[in-house]
Amino acid sequence: MMGKAMFIVKNVKNLVLLLSALVMTAGCSMTTAQAPAQVEEAIAEGQRLSSKCVTQVFEREHAVRTSISAAQFMALANQASACLGDITFYPAHPDNETAMRLNALAVVNYLKSGDIAQAKSSFTHFTRRFAQQDLVFADYTSFLDTATALLEPNLSSRQLAMLNINPTLRSELNRTREWSLN
């Protein structure tokens, strides 16, 4: 019985991570307005993202997209987080959308690496750093809701139903919940 339960938990974890990767790679767009040009010019040098760092992260993300290495996912998440540094972002900041995508990439890759505690911490940083902002995937689902569904194991079926998440992910999370209860 214990071996069967471990097999189920391992397979469910892998499936949830795979689904999160599919959802994240589907593409995101920000839900807030773009910054005007004069705001971009007024930002101090140290309060901008390094274009070199951002380019390296997105190149690495493309390279490890098909990887199964937890170490590569962890390295990508750490690099994405490092690019953000201590910069303060706000909706009119010219790097706001890129910063949101970097932070979301960190959350997902911490999840894929198996470091749930760091994924939760990175998600908390996202919600504080980008208060009242969200990323929307190509299928019009919410990054915030998707991350909440993946990181909060005690959501009820009703709570899951209220989240704007991919229907396949919702179904899989409900199935996983049923298996864990039985």
GIGI-V748043 format. One record per residue. RES is the residue in three letters. PHI is phi as a letter, one per 20 degrees, with the letter a starting at -180 (999 if undefined). Layout:
RES,PHI  RES,PHI
//
This chain:
MET,999  MET,f  GLY,f  LYS,f  ALA,f  MET,f  PHE,f  ILE,f  VAL,f  LYS,f  ASN,f  VAL,f  LYS,g  ASN,f  LEU,f  VAL,f  LEU,f  LEU,f  LEU,f  SER,f  ALA,f  LEU,f  VAL,f  MET,f  THR,e  ALA,f  GLY,o  CYS,c  SER,b  MET,e  THR,d  THR,d  ALA,f  GLN,e  ALA,f  PRO,f  ALA,f  GLN,f  VAL,f  GLU,g  GLU,f  ALA,e  ILE,f  ALA,f  GLU,g  GLY,f  GLN,d  ARG,d  LEU,f  SER,f  SER,f  LYS,f  CYS,f  VAL,f  THR,f  GLN,f  VAL,f  PHE,f  GLU,f  ARG,f  GLU,f  HIS,f  ALA,f  VAL,e  ARG,g  THR,d  SER,f  ILE,c  SER,e  ALA,f  ALA,f  GLN,f  PHE,f  MET,f  ALA,f  LEU,f  ALA,f  ASN,f  GLN,f  ALA,f  SER,f  ALA,f  CYS,f  LEU,f  GLY,l  ASP,d  ILE,f  THR,e  PHE,d  TYR,b  PRO,g  ALA,e  HIS,f  PRO,f  ASP,d  ASN,g  GLU,f  THR,f  ALA,f  MET,f  ARG,f  LEU,f  ASN,f  ALA,f  LEU,f  ALA,f  VAL,g  VAL,f  ASN,f  TYR,f  LEU,f  LYS,f  SER,f  GLY,n  ASP,e  ILE,f  ALA,f  GLN,f  ALA,f  LYS,f  SER,f  SER,f  PHE,f  THR,f  HIS,f  PHE,g  THR,f  ARG,e  ARG,f  PHE,c  ALA,g  GLN,l  GLN,c  ASP,b  LEU,d  VAL,d  PHE,f  ALA,g  ASP,e  TYR,m  THR,e  SER,e  PHE,f  LEU,g  ASP,f  THR,f  ALA,f  THR,f  ALA,f  LEU,f  LEU,e  GLU,d  PRO,f  ASN,d  LEU,f  SER,f  SER,g  ARG,f  GLN,f  LEU,f  ALA,f  MET,e  LEU,e  ASN,e  ILE,c  ASN,g  PRO,g  THR,f  LEU,f  ARG,g  SER,f  GLU,f  LEU,f  ASN,f  ARG,f  THR,f  ARG,f  GLU,f  TRP,f  SER,f  LEU,e  ASN,e
//
